């Protein structure tokens, strides 16, 4: 009986959450324009959203690199690079490349970081060891 109640409460909570967020899954991506808007917002929650998005792209690439399955376009960030500086690099890239505005932001984040922090031969050699 307790398991049934737990499942019912879980499903009810899930239903409530779904009601608050009604954006279709197909539209649940962030465009370059969305990212710029969030990063330049006066609202702290939107700025945190921007930073977290960029951090997520970085985390994904670091994980893929550590598994040896790095994407074809990669980047190698300095060890102590503040996230804020990475965000500035991304914003400058999006400003000079407005064609990325209507597309999913993740590839533009990757291209910006690749342009600013490409992996050099010495970085690649370290990873092979």
Secondary structure as UniProt FT lines:
FT   HELIX           2..20
FT   HELIX           25..27
FT   HELIX           32..39
FT   HELIX           44..66
FT   TURN            67..68
FT   TURN            79..80
FT   HELIX           83..96
FT   HELIX           98..100
FT   TURN            101..102
FT   HELIX           105..116
FT   HELIX           121..128
//
